[in-house]
């Protein structure tokens, strides 16, 4: 359960971030489903990538930081 919750937060925040970016930048809009999938993948991948960067590793320790990172990188 301790592993699942952060991943779910990353998926949800990334999906939401993907939809926001898709609405703000029309050239990146993949439609609602595409934005959600791309954002969810970006949320998880972005958090994993941030944990590999030494000076960012402290930020991705908790679910709140994971959500922020996922939302920020979800639609990119």
C-alpha positions as CSV (number, residue, x, y, z in Angstrom):
1,X,0.0,0.0,0.0
2,X,2.9,2.4,0.7
3,X,4.1,1.9,-2.9
4,X,0.7,2.1,-4.6
5,X,-0.4,5.5,-3.2
6,X,2.4,7.6,-4.5
7,X,2.1,5.9,-8.0
8,X,-1.7,6.6,-8.0
9,X,-1.0,10.3,-7.0
10,X,1.5,10.6,-9.8
11,X,-0.9,9.1,-12.3
12,X,-3.8,11.3,-11.3
13,X,-1.8,14.5,-11.0
14,X,0.0,13.8,-14.3
15,X,-3.3,13.1,-16.0
16,X,-4.8,16.4,-14.7
17,X,-1.6,18.2,-15.7
18,X,-1.7,16.7,-19.2
19,X,-5.3,18.0,-19.7
20,X,-4.4,21.4,-18.4
21,X,-1.4,21.7,-20.7
22,X,-3.5,20.4,-23.6
23,X,-6.1,23.1,-23.0
24,X,-3.6,25.9,-22.6
25,X,-1.4,25.0,-25.6
26,X,-3.6,23.9,-28.5
27,X,-0.8,22.6,-30.6
28,X,0.0,20.0,-27.9
29,X,-3.7,18.9,-27.5
30,X,-4.2,15.2,-28.1
31,X,-7.8,15.1,-27.0
32,X,-9.1,14.3,-23.6
33,X,-8.0,10.6,-23.6
34,X,-4.6,11.3,-25.2
35,X,-3.9,14.2,-22.8
36,X,-4.7,12.0,-19.8
37,X,-2.6,9.1,-21.0
38,X,0.4,11.3,-21.9
39,X,0.1,13.2,-18.7
40,X,-0.1,10.0,-16.6
41,X,2.9,8.5,-18.3
42,X,4.7,11.9,-17.9
43,X,3.8,12.1,-14.2
44,X,5.3,8.8,-13.4
45,X,8.3,9.1,-15.7
46,X,9.0,12.7,-14.5
47,X,8.9,11.7,-10.9
48,X,11.3,8.7,-11.6
49,X,13.6,11.0,-13.6
50,X,13.6,13.6,-10.8
51,X,14.5,10.9,-8.2
52,X,17.6,10.1,-10.3
53,X,18.8,13.7,-10.2
54,X,20.7,14.0,-7.0
55,X,19.6,17.5,-6.0
56,X,15.9,16.7,-6.7
57,X,15.8,13.3,-4.9
58,X,14.8,14.9,-1.6
59,X,11.7,16.5,-3.3
60,X,10.2,13.2,-4.5
61,X,10.2,11.5,-1.1
62,X,6.5,12.1,-0.2
63,X,3.2,11.9,-2.0
64,X,2.7,15.7,-2.0
65,X,6.1,16.2,-3.8
66,X,5.3,13.4,-6.2
67,X,2.0,15.0,-7.1
68,X,3.6,18.4,-7.6
69,X,6.3,17.0,-9.8
70,X,3.9,14.8,-11.7
71,X,1.5,17.8,-12.4
72,X,4.4,20.0,-13.5
73,X,5.8,17.5,-15.9
74,X,2.6,15.6,-16.9
75,X,1.8,17.4,-20.1
76,X,5.3,18.0,-21.3
